[in-house]
Amino acid sequence: MTKTKVFRSGNSRAVRIPRSIGLPLGEVEIFERGEEVVIRRRRDTLADIPDLLASFPEDFLPDGCSDTPPQRRRGL
């Protein structure tokens, strides 16, 4: 088991994660499970879709979507 330190970074607390752990840069998930603090790679799930859609700017597709109609297929 590797030990590390919790320290202040501005008004937040931070944890120095050893390079050997191999976490990616960017977002991770963090939560408490009993006496443990778990940091894990962020997984994309369907629950992220509302947040993703809400992040689009107001002027995204201002004229709506103009997809072509579906193609007819034979033999299916």
PyMOL Python script that loads the backbone (N, CA, C, O; Angstrom):
from pymol import cmd

cmd.read_pdbstr("""\
ATOM      1  N   MET A   1       0.846  -1.166   0.000  1.00  0.00           N
ATOM      2  CA  MET A   1       0.000   0.000   0.000  1.00  0.00           C
ATOM      3  C   MET A   1       0.899   1.239   0.000  1.00  0.00           C
ATOM      4  O   MET A   1       1.890   1.306   0.726  1.00  0.00           O
ATOM      5  N   THR A   2       0.531   2.208  -0.826  1.00  0.00           N
ATOM      6  CA  THR A   2       1.284   3.451  -0.924  1.00  0.00           C
ATOM      7  C   THR A   2       0.624   4.505  -0.054  1.00  0.00           C
ATOM      8  O   THR A   2      -0.600   4.633  -0.046  1.00  0.00           O
ATOM      9  N   LYS A   3       1.433   5.261   0.680  1.00  0.00           N
ATOM     10  CA  LYS A   3       0.910   6.363   1.487  1.00  0.00           C
ATOM     11  C   LYS A   3       1.115   7.662   0.737  1.00  0.00           C
ATOM     12  O   LYS A   3       2.061   7.798  -0.039  1.00  0.00           O
ATOM     13  N   THR A   4       0.226   8.617   0.969  1.00  0.00           N
ATOM     14  CA  THR A   4       0.345   9.936   0.368  1.00  0.00           C
ATOM     15  C   THR A   4      -0.182  10.962   1.353  1.00  0.00           C
ATOM     16  O   THR A   4      -0.604  10.602   2.452  1.00  0.00           O
ATOM     17  N   LYS A   5      -0.165  12.215   0.985  1.00  0.00           N
ATOM     18  CA  LYS A   5      -0.581  13.272   1.898  1.00  0.00           C
ATOM     19  C   LYS A   5      -1.746  14.052   1.325  1.00  0.00           C
ATOM     20  O   LYS A   5      -1.883  14.193   0.110  1.00  0.00           O
ATOM     21  N   VAL A   6      -2.580  14.555   2.217  1.00  0.00           N
ATOM     22  CA  VAL A   6      -3.629  15.502   1.871  1.00  0.00           C
ATOM     23  C   VAL A   6      -3.075  16.882   2.202  1.00  0.00           C
ATOM     24  O   VAL A   6      -2.532  17.088   3.287  1.00  0.00           O
ATOM     25  N   PHE A   7      -3.209  17.831   1.273  1.00  0.00           N
ATOM     26  CA  PHE A   7      -2.675  19.171   1.497  1.00  0.00           C
ATOM     27  C   PHE A   7      -3.651  20.202   0.960  1.00  0.00           C
ATOM     28  O   PHE A   7      -4.594  19.867   0.244  1.00  0.00           O
ATOM     29  N   ARG A   8      -3.415  21.465   1.314  1.00  0.00           N
ATOM     30  CA  ARG A   8      -4.250  22.570   0.845  1.00  0.00           C
ATOM     31  C   ARG A   8      -3.770  23.042  -0.517  1.00  0.00           C
ATOM     32  O   ARG A   8      -2.571  23.162  -0.767  1.00  0.00           O
ATOM     33  N   SER A   9      -4.733  23.307  -1.390  1.00  0.00           N
ATOM     34  CA  SER A   9      -4.462  23.921  -2.686  1.00  0.00           C
ATOM     35  C   SER A   9      -5.508  25.009  -2.854  1.00  0.00           C
ATOM     36  O   SER A   9      -6.625  24.742  -3.296  1.00  0.00           O
ATOM     37  N   GLY A  10      -5.147  26.227  -2.505  1.00  0.00           N
ATOM     38  CA  GLY A  10      -6.127  27.315  -2.478  1.00  0.00           C
ATOM     39  C   GLY A  10      -7.083  27.081  -1.321  1.00  0.00           C
ATOM     40  O   GLY A  10      -6.645  26.889  -0.186  1.00  0.00           O
ATOM     41  N   ASN A  11      -8.379  27.094  -1.592  1.00  0.00           N
ATOM     42  CA  ASN A  11      -9.386  26.824  -0.560  1.00  0.00           C
ATOM     43  C   ASN A  11      -9.824  25.364  -0.548  1.00  0.00           C
ATOM     44  O   ASN A  11     -10.749  25.008   0.182  1.00  0.00           O
ATOM     45  N   SER A  12      -9.191  24.531  -1.326  1.00  0.00           N
ATOM     46  CA  SER A  12      -9.568  23.124  -1.427  1.00  0.00           C
ATOM     47  C   SER A  12      -8.513  22.232  -0.797  1.00  0.00           C
ATOM     48  O   SER A  12      -7.393  22.661  -0.520  1.00  0.00           O
ATOM     49  N   ARG A  13      -8.892  20.997  -0.581  1.00  0.00           N
ATOM     50  CA  ARG A  13      -7.922  19.982  -0.171  1.00  0.00           C
ATOM     51  C   ARG A  13      -7.564  19.160  -1.391  1.00  0.00           C
ATOM     52  O   ARG A  13      -8.409  18.917  -2.253  1.00  0.00           O
ATOM     53  N   ALA A  14      -6.334  18.736  -1.467  1.00  0.00           N
ATOM     54  CA  ALA A  14      -5.849  17.967  -2.609  1.00  0.00           C
ATOM     55  C   ALA A  14      -5.083  16.747  -2.107  1.00  0.00           C
ATOM     56  O   ALA A  14      -4.594  16.718  -0.978  1.00  0.00           O
ATOM     57  N   VAL A  15      -4.994  15.757  -2.962  1.00  0.00           N
ATOM     58  CA  VAL A  15      -4.252  14.527  -2.650  1.00  0.00           C
ATOM     59  C   VAL A  15      -3.231  14.330  -3.754  1.00  0.00           C
ATOM     60  O   VAL A  15      -3.560  14.402  -4.938  1.00  0.00           O
ATOM     61  N   ARG A  16      -2.006  14.083  -3.364  1.00  0.00           N
ATOM     62  CA  ARG A  16      -0.955  13.794  -4.334  1.00  0.00           C
ATOM     63  C   ARG A  16      -1.060  12.311  -4.689  1.00  0.00           C
ATOM     64  O   ARG A  16      -0.907  11.442  -3.830  1.00  0.00           O
ATOM     65  N   ILE A  17      -1.322  12.037  -5.963  1.00  0.00           N
ATOM     66  CA  ILE A  17      -1.491  10.651  -6.416  1.00  0.00           C
ATOM     67  C   ILE A  17      -0.219  10.234  -7.142  1.00  0.00           C
ATOM     68  O   ILE A  17       0.182  10.884  -8.106  1.00  0.00           O
ATOM     69  N   PRO A  18       0.415   9.162  -6.692  1.00  0.00           N
ATOM     70  CA  PRO A  18       1.666   8.717  -7.331  1.00  0.00           C
ATOM     71  C   PRO A  18       1.460   8.384  -8.808  1.00  0.00           C
ATOM     72  O   PRO A  18       0.403   7.882  -9.192  1.00  0.00           O
ATOM     73  N   ARG A  19       2.444   8.655  -9.616  1.00  0.00           N
ATOM     74  CA  ARG A  19       2.379   8.376 -11.049  1.00  0.00           C
ATOM     75  C   ARG A  19       2.120   6.897 -11.323  1.00  0.00           C
ATOM     76  O   ARG A  19       1.498   6.554 -12.328  1.00  0.00           O
ATOM     77  N   SER A  20       2.588   6.029 -10.444  1.00  0.00           N
ATOM     78  CA  SER A  20       2.413   4.586 -10.651  1.00  0.00           C
ATOM     79  C   SER A  20       0.944   4.159 -10.618  1.00  0.00           C
ATOM     80  O   SER A  20       0.608   3.085 -11.119  1.00  0.00           O
ATOM     81  N   ILE A  21       0.063   4.977 -10.038  1.00  0.00           N
ATOM     82  CA  ILE A  21      -1.367   4.645  -9.989  1.00  0.00           C
ATOM     83  C   ILE A  21      -1.978   4.754 -11.384  1.00  0.00           C
ATOM     84  O   ILE A  21      -2.851   3.957 -11.731  1.00  0.00           O
ATOM     85  N   GLY A  22      -1.546   5.708 -12.181  1.00  0.00           N
ATOM     86  CA  GLY A  22      -1.978   5.791 -13.573  1.00  0.00           C
ATOM     87  C   GLY A  22      -3.360   6.371 -13.793  1.00  0.00           C
ATOM     88  O   GLY A  22      -4.022   5.999 -14.762  1.00  0.00           O
ATOM     89  N   LEU A  23      -3.825   7.272 -12.931  1.00  0.00           N
ATOM     90  CA  LEU A  23      -5.096   7.939 -13.191  1.00  0.00           C
ATOM     91  C   LEU A  23      -4.920   8.933 -14.330  1.00  0.00           C
ATOM     92  O   LEU A  23      -3.878   9.580 -14.435  1.00  0.00           O
ATOM     93  N   PRO A  24      -5.944   9.060 -15.194  1.00  0.00           N
ATOM     94  CA  PRO A  24      -5.832  10.028 -16.283  1.00  0.00           C
ATOM     95  C   PRO A  24      -5.977  11.452 -15.763  1.00  0.00           C
ATOM     96  O   PRO A  24      -6.571  11.677 -14.709  1.00  0.00           O
ATOM     97  N   LEU A  25      -5.438  12.403 -16.499  1.00  0.00           N
ATOM     98  CA  LEU A  25      -5.673  13.799 -16.161  1.00  0.00           C
ATOM     99  C   LEU A  25      -7.110  14.132 -16.538  1.00  0.00           C
ATOM    100  O   LEU A  25      -7.658  13.553 -17.476  1.00  0.00           O
ATOM    101  N   GLY A  26      -7.709  15.041 -15.827  1.00  0.00           N
ATOM    102  CA  GLY A  26      -9.097  15.414 -16.111  1.00  0.00           C
ATOM    103  C   GLY A  26     -10.008  14.989 -14.976  1.00  0.00           C
ATOM    104  O   GLY A  26      -9.593  14.936 -13.819  1.00  0.00           O
ATOM    105  N   GLU A  27     -11.248  14.687 -15.316  1.00  0.00           N
ATOM    106  CA  GLU A  27     -12.247  14.376 -14.298  1.00  0.00           C
ATOM    107  C   GLU A  27     -12.155  12.938 -13.805  1.00  0.00           C
ATOM    108  O   GLU A  27     -11.907  12.014 -14.580  1.00  0.00           O
ATOM    109  N   VAL A  28     -12.357  12.770 -12.523  1.00  0.00           N
ATOM    110  CA  VAL A  28     -12.497  11.467 -11.890  1.00  0.00           C
ATOM    111  C   VAL A  28     -13.719  11.535 -10.985  1.00  0.00           C
ATOM    112  O   VAL A  28     -14.227  12.621 -10.707  1.00  0.00           O
ATOM    113  N   GLU A  29     -14.186  10.395 -10.531  1.00  0.00           N
ATOM    114  CA  GLU A  29     -15.277  10.341  -9.564  1.00  0.00           C
ATOM    115  C   GLU A  29     -14.676  10.150  -8.183  1.00  0.00           C
ATOM    116  O   GLU A  29     -13.697   9.420  -8.028  1.00  0.00           O
ATOM    117  N   ILE A  30     -15.247  10.794  -7.185  1.00  0.00           N
ATOM    118  CA  ILE A  30     -14.776  10.626  -5.814  1.00  0.00           C
ATOM    119  C   ILE A  30     -16.001  10.505  -4.914  1.00  0.00           C
ATOM    120  O   ILE A  30     -16.955  11.271  -5.044  1.00  0.00           O
ATOM    121  N   PHE A  31     -15.968   9.543  -4.006  1.00  0.00           N
ATOM    122  CA  PHE A  31     -17.078   9.351  -3.080  1.00  0.00           C
ATOM    123  C   PHE A  31     -16.584   8.615  -1.850  1.00  0.00           C
ATOM    124  O   PHE A  31     -15.498   8.034  -1.847  1.00  0.00           O
ATOM    125  N   GLU A  32     -17.401   8.649  -0.802  1.00  0.00           N
ATOM    126  CA  GLU A  32     -17.081   7.931   0.431  1.00  0.00           C
ATOM    127  C   GLU A  32     -17.841   6.611   0.449  1.00  0.00           C
ATOM    128  O   GLU A  32     -19.006   6.540   0.058  1.00  0.00           O
ATOM    129  N   ARG A  33     -17.159   5.572   0.908  1.00  0.00           N
ATOM    130  CA  ARG A  33     -17.775   4.258   1.071  1.00  0.00           C
ATOM    131  C   ARG A  33     -17.339   3.763   2.438  1.00  0.00           C
ATOM    132  O   ARG A  33     -16.250   3.211   2.596  1.00  0.00           O
ATOM    133  N   GLY A  34     -18.208   3.970   3.428  1.00  0.00           N
ATOM    134  CA  GLY A  34     -17.829   3.621   4.799  1.00  0.00           C
ATOM    135  C   GLY A  34     -16.678   4.487   5.249  1.00  0.00           C
ATOM    136  O   GLY A  34     -16.771   5.714   5.214  1.00  0.00           O
ATOM    137  N   GLU A  35     -15.586   3.861   5.674  1.00  0.00           N
ATOM    138  CA  GLU A  35     -14.392   4.591   6.120  1.00  0.00           C
ATOM    139  C   GLU A  35     -13.437   4.907   4.976  1.00  0.00           C
ATOM    140  O   GLU A  35     -12.384   5.504   5.202  1.00  0.00           O
ATOM    141  N   GLU A  36     -13.785   4.518   3.754  1.00  0.00           N
ATOM    142  CA  GLU A  36     -12.900   4.717   2.613  1.00  0.00           C
ATOM    143  C   GLU A  36     -13.289   5.959   1.810  1.00  0.00           C
ATOM    144  O   GLU A  36     -14.463   6.327   1.752  1.00  0.00           O
ATOM    145  N   VAL A  37     -12.320   6.586   1.206  1.00  0.00           N
ATOM    146  CA  VAL A  37     -12.540   7.613   0.187  1.00  0.00           C
ATOM    147  C   VAL A  37     -12.068   6.987  -1.119  1.00  0.00           C
ATOM    148  O   VAL A  37     -10.902   6.613  -1.250  1.00  0.00           O
ATOM    149  N   VAL A  38     -12.969   6.874  -2.076  1.00  0.00           N
ATOM    150  CA  VAL A  38     -12.675   6.189  -3.333  1.00  0.00           C
ATOM    151  C   VAL A  38     -12.545   7.224  -4.445  1.00  0.00           C
ATOM    152  O   VAL A  38     -13.431   8.057  -4.631  1.00  0.00           O
ATOM    153  N   ILE A  39     -11.454   7.168  -5.172  1.00  0.00           N
ATOM    154  CA  ILE A  39     -11.236   7.981  -6.370  1.00  0.00           C
ATOM    155  C   ILE A  39     -11.115   6.997  -7.518  1.00  0.00           C
ATOM    156  O   ILE A  39     -10.270   6.103  -7.494  1.00  0.00           O
ATOM    157  N   ARG A  40     -11.968   7.164  -8.532  1.00  0.00           N
ATOM    158  CA  ARG A  40     -11.895   6.233  -9.662  1.00  0.00           C
ATOM    159  C   ARG A  40     -12.059   6.973 -10.978  1.00  0.00           C
ATOM    160  O   ARG A  40     -12.541   8.105 -11.028  1.00  0.00           O
ATOM    161  N   ARG A  41     -11.645   6.303 -12.033  1.00  0.00           N
ATOM    162  CA  ARG A  41     -11.787   6.868 -13.370  1.00  0.00           C
ATOM    163  C   ARG A  41     -13.269   7.150 -13.622  1.00  0.00           C
ATOM    164  O   ARG A  41     -14.134   6.359 -13.247  1.00  0.00           O
ATOM    165  N   ARG A  42     -13.544   8.274 -14.253  1.00  0.00           N
ATOM    166  CA  ARG A  42     -14.927   8.636 -14.542  1.00  0.00           C
ATOM    167  C   ARG A  42     -15.442   7.779 -15.685  1.00  0.00           C
ATOM    168  O   ARG A  42     -14.782   7.626 -16.713  1.00  0.00           O
ATOM    169  N   ARG A  43     -16.628   7.223 -15.490  1.00  0.00           N
ATOM    170  CA  ARG A  43     -17.247   6.406 -16.526  1.00  0.00           C
ATOM    171  C   ARG A  43     -18.400   7.186 -17.140  1.00  0.00           C
ATOM    172  O   ARG A  43     -19.203   7.780 -16.420  1.00  0.00           O
ATOM    173  N   ASP A  44     -18.486   7.188 -18.455  1.00  0.00           N
ATOM    174  CA  ASP A  44     -19.618   7.816 -19.119  1.00  0.00           C
ATOM    175  C   ASP A  44     -20.811   6.874 -19.032  1.00  0.00           C
ATOM    176  O   ASP A  44     -20.704   5.689 -19.349  1.00  0.00           O
ATOM    177  N   THR A  45     -21.940   7.409 -18.602  1.00  0.00           N
ATOM    178  CA  THR A  45     -23.149   6.608 -18.497  1.00  0.00           C
ATOM    179  C   THR A  45     -24.302   7.367 -19.134  1.00  0.00           C
ATOM    180  O   THR A  45     -24.170   8.546 -19.461  1.00  0.00           O
ATOM    181  N   LEU A  46     -25.423   6.696 -19.307  1.00  0.00           N
ATOM    182  CA  LEU A  46     -26.601   7.360 -19.851  1.00  0.00           C
ATOM    183  C   LEU A  46     -27.116   8.444 -18.913  1.00  0.00           C
ATOM    184  O   LEU A  46     -27.814   9.356 -19.356  1.00  0.00           O
ATOM    185  N   ALA A  47     -26.788   8.364 -17.632  1.00  0.00           N
ATOM    186  CA  ALA A  47     -27.212   9.382 -16.679  1.00  0.00           C
ATOM    187  C   ALA A  47     -26.544  10.723 -16.973  1.00  0.00           C
ATOM    188  O   ALA A  47     -27.012  11.756 -16.494  1.00  0.00           O
ATOM    189  N   ASP A  48     -25.458  10.728 -17.751  1.00  0.00           N
ATOM    190  CA  ASP A  48     -24.763  11.966 -18.103  1.00  0.00           C
ATOM    191  C   ASP A  48     -25.449  12.730 -19.231  1.00  0.00           C
ATOM    192  O   ASP A  48     -25.120  13.892 -19.469  1.00  0.00           O
ATOM    193  N   ILE A  49     -26.391  12.107 -19.928  1.00  0.00           N
ATOM    194  CA  ILE A  49     -26.994  12.724 -21.104  1.00  0.00           C
ATOM    195  C   ILE A  49     -27.700  14.044 -20.789  1.00  0.00           C
ATOM    196  O   ILE A  49     -27.476  15.009 -21.519  1.00  0.00           O
ATOM    197  N   PRO A  50     -28.545  14.152 -19.745  1.00  0.00           N
ATOM    198  CA  PRO A  50     -29.181  15.453 -19.485  1.00  0.00           C
ATOM    199  C   PRO A  50     -28.165  16.574 -19.262  1.00  0.00           C
ATOM    200  O   PRO A  50     -28.357  17.682 -19.763  1.00  0.00           O
ATOM    201  N   ASP A  51     -27.099  16.308 -18.526  1.00  0.00           N
ATOM    202  CA  ASP A  51     -26.075  17.332 -18.314  1.00  0.00           C
ATOM    203  C   ASP A  51     -25.380  17.691 -19.621  1.00  0.00           C
ATOM    204  O   ASP A  51     -25.074  18.858 -19.869  1.00  0.00           O
ATOM    205  N   LEU A  52     -25.135  16.693 -20.449  1.00  0.00           N
ATOM    206  CA  LEU A  52     -24.500  16.932 -21.737  1.00  0.00           C
ATOM    207  C   LEU A  52     -25.390  17.811 -22.619  1.00  0.00           C
ATOM    208  O   LEU A  52     -24.911  18.767 -23.230  1.00  0.00           O
ATOM    209  N   LEU A  53     -26.678  17.488 -22.684  1.00  0.00           N
ATOM    210  CA  LEU A  53     -27.594  18.276 -23.505  1.00  0.00           C
ATOM    211  C   LEU A  53     -27.741  19.693 -22.971  1.00  0.00           C
ATOM    212  O   LEU A  53     -27.839  20.641 -23.751  1.00  0.00           O
ATOM    213  N   ALA A  54     -27.757  19.847 -21.656  1.00  0.00           N
ATOM    214  CA  ALA A  54     -27.885  21.179 -21.053  1.00  0.00           C
ATOM    215  C   ALA A  54     -26.652  22.039 -21.321  1.00  0.00           C
ATOM    216  O   ALA A  54     -26.726  23.265 -21.237  1.00  0.00           O
ATOM    217  N   SER A  55     -25.531  21.420 -21.639  1.00  0.00           N
ATOM    218  CA  SER A  55     -24.306  22.177 -21.873  1.00  0.00           C
ATOM    219  C   SER A  55     -24.236  22.784 -23.279  1.00  0.00           C
ATOM    220  O   SER A  55     -23.358  23.604 -23.549  1.00  0.00           O
ATOM    221  N   PHE A  56     -25.151  22.393 -24.181  1.00  0.00           N
ATOM    222  CA  PHE A  56     -25.153  22.965 -25.523  1.00  0.00           C
ATOM    223  C   PHE A  56     -25.563  24.433 -25.451  1.00  0.00           C
ATOM    224  O   PHE A  56     -26.426  24.783 -24.646  1.00  0.00           O
ATOM    225  N   PRO A  57     -24.970  25.297 -26.267  1.00  0.00           N
ATOM    226  CA  PRO A  57     -25.353  26.716 -26.253  1.00  0.00           C
ATOM    227  C   PRO A  57     -26.772  26.908 -26.794  1.00  0.00           C
ATOM    228  O   PRO A  57     -27.297  26.054 -27.508  1.00  0.00           O
ATOM    229  N   GLU A  58     -27.378  28.036 -26.444  1.00  0.00           N
ATOM    230  CA  GLU A  58     -28.753  28.325 -26.862  1.00  0.00           C
ATOM    231  C   GLU A  58     -28.881  28.346 -28.388  1.00  0.00           C
ATOM    232  O   GLU A  58     -29.924  27.968 -28.922  1.00  0.00           O
ATOM    233  N   ASP A  59     -27.841  28.780 -29.091  1.00  0.00           N
ATOM    234  CA  ASP A  59     -27.936  28.904 -30.546  1.00  0.00           C
ATOM    235  C   ASP A  59     -27.520  27.631 -31.288  1.00  0.00           C
ATOM    236  O   ASP A  59     -27.288  27.668 -32.497  1.00  0.00           O
ATOM    237  N   PHE A  60     -27.427  26.518 -30.578  1.00  0.00           N
ATOM    238  CA  PHE A  60     -27.092  25.254 -31.223  1.00  0.00           C
ATOM    239  C   PHE A  60     -28.286  24.806 -32.074  1.00  0.00           C
ATOM    240  O   PHE A  60     -29.395  24.678 -31.555  1.00  0.00           O
ATOM    241  N   LEU A  61     -28.079  24.571 -33.347  1.00  0.00           N
ATOM    242  CA  LEU A  61     -29.123  24.208 -34.306  1.00  0.00           C
ATOM    243  C   LEU A  61     -30.309  25.180 -34.246  1.00  0.00           C
ATOM    244  O   LEU A  61     -31.434  24.753 -33.985  1.00  0.00           O
ATOM    245  N   PRO A  62     -30.079  26.480 -34.483  1.00  0.00           N
ATOM    246  CA  PRO A  62     -31.172  27.449 -34.368  1.00  0.00           C
ATOM    247  C   PRO A  62     -32.306  27.206 -35.353  1.00  0.00           C
ATOM    248  O   PRO A  62     -33.445  27.586 -35.082  1.00  0.00           O
ATOM    249  N   ASP A  63     -32.016  26.579 -36.496  1.00  0.00           N
ATOM    250  CA  ASP A  63     -33.059  26.300 -37.496  1.00  0.00           C
ATOM    251  C   ASP A  63     -33.633  24.906 -37.357  1.00  0.00           C
ATOM    252  O   ASP A  63     -34.388  24.461 -38.221  1.00  0.00           O
ATOM    253  N   GLY A  64     -33.294  24.219 -36.301  1.00  0.00           N
ATOM    254  CA  GLY A  64     -33.789  22.860 -36.102  1.00  0.00           C
ATOM    255  C   GLY A  64     -32.934  21.846 -36.847  1.00  0.00           C
ATOM    256  O   GLY A  64     -31.925  22.192 -37.461  1.00  0.00           O
ATOM    257  N   CYS A  65     -33.342  20.633 -36.784  1.00  0.00           N
ATOM    258  CA  CYS A  65     -32.619  19.529 -37.411  1.00  0.00           C
ATOM    259  C   CYS A  65     -33.289  19.193 -38.735  1.00  0.00           C
ATOM    260  O   CYS A  65     -34.507  19.021 -38.780  1.00  0.00           O
ATOM    261  N   SER A  66     -32.527  19.097 -39.796  1.00  0.00           N
ATOM    262  CA  SER A  66     -33.108  18.794 -41.108  1.00  0.00           C
ATOM    263  C   SER A  66     -32.510  17.498 -41.647  1.00  0.00           C
ATOM    264  O   SER A  66     -31.905  17.484 -42.719  1.00  0.00           O
ATOM    265  N   ASP A  67     -32.680  16.431 -40.911  1.00  0.00           N
ATOM    266  CA  ASP A  67     -32.198  15.128 -41.368  1.00  0.00           C
ATOM    267  C   ASP A  67     -33.021  14.650 -42.560  1.00  0.00           C
ATOM    268  O   ASP A  67     -34.198  14.985 -42.694  1.00  0.00           O
ATOM    269  N   THR A  68     -32.388  13.870 -43.412  1.00  0.00           N
ATOM    270  CA  THR A  68     -33.128  13.260 -44.511  1.00  0.00           C
ATOM    271  C   THR A  68     -33.973  12.124 -43.949  1.00  0.00           C
ATOM    272  O   THR A  68     -33.627  11.549 -42.917  1.00  0.00           O
ATOM    273  N   PRO A  69     -35.081  11.792 -44.618  1.00  0.00           N
ATOM    274  CA  PRO A  69     -35.906  10.691 -44.107  1.00  0.00           C
ATOM    275  C   PRO A  69     -35.132   9.374 -44.176  1.00  0.00           C
ATOM    276  O   PRO A  69     -34.208   9.241 -44.979  1.00  0.00           O
ATOM    277  N   PRO A  70     -35.502   8.406 -43.343  1.00  0.00           N
ATOM    278  CA  PRO A  70     -34.787   7.120 -43.363  1.00  0.00           C
ATOM    279  C   PRO A  70     -34.939   6.425 -44.721  1.00  0.00           C
ATOM    280  O   PRO A  70     -35.971   6.543 -45.383  1.00  0.00           O
ATOM    281  N   GLN A  71     -33.902   5.708 -45.114  1.00  0.00           N
ATOM    282  CA  GLN A  71     -33.952   4.984 -46.378  1.00  0.00           C
ATOM    283  C   GLN A  71     -34.777   3.700 -46.216  1.00  0.00           C
ATOM    284  O   GLN A  71     -34.756   3.052 -45.170  1.00  0.00           O
ATOM    285  N   ARG A  72     -35.488   3.363 -47.264  1.00  0.00           N
ATOM    286  CA  ARG A  72     -36.240   2.092 -47.239  1.00  0.00           C
ATOM    287  C   ARG A  72     -35.275   0.963 -47.537  1.00  0.00           C
ATOM    288  O   ARG A  72     -34.440   1.081 -48.434  1.00  0.00           O
ATOM    289  N   ARG A  73     -35.374  -0.094 -46.820  1.00  0.00           N
ATOM    290  CA  ARG A  73     -34.499  -1.258 -47.008  1.00  0.00           C
ATOM    291  C   ARG A  73     -35.333  -2.448 -47.464  1.00  0.00           C
ATOM    292  O   ARG A  73     -36.494  -2.591 -47.078  1.00  0.00           O
ATOM    293  N   ARG A  74     -34.741  -3.281 -48.271  1.00  0.00           N
ATOM    294  CA  ARG A  74     -35.422  -4.496 -48.699  1.00  0.00           C
ATOM    295  C   ARG A  74     -34.943  -5.679 -47.891  1.00  0.00           C
ATOM    296  O   ARG A  74     -33.781  -5.739 -47.490  1.00  0.00           O
ATOM    297  N   GLY A  75     -35.826  -6.604 -47.656  1.00  0.00           N
ATOM    298  CA  GLY A  75     -35.448  -7.881 -47.069  1.00  0.00           C
ATOM    299  C   GLY A  75     -35.168  -7.884 -45.576  1.00  0.00           C
ATOM    300  O   GLY A  75     -34.597  -8.855 -45.079  1.00  0.00           O
ATOM    301  N   LEU A  76     -35.529  -6.878 -44.858  1.00  0.00           N
ATOM    302  CA  LEU A  76     -35.280  -6.900 -43.418  1.00  0.00           C
ATOM    303  C   LEU A  76     -36.517  -7.131 -42.658  1.00  0.00           C
ATOM    304  O   LEU A  76     -36.486  -7.178 -41.428  1.00  0.00           O
TER     305      LEU A  76
END
""", "prot")
cmd.dss("prot")
cmd.show_as("cartoon", "prot")
cmd.util.cbc("prot")
cmd.orient("prot")
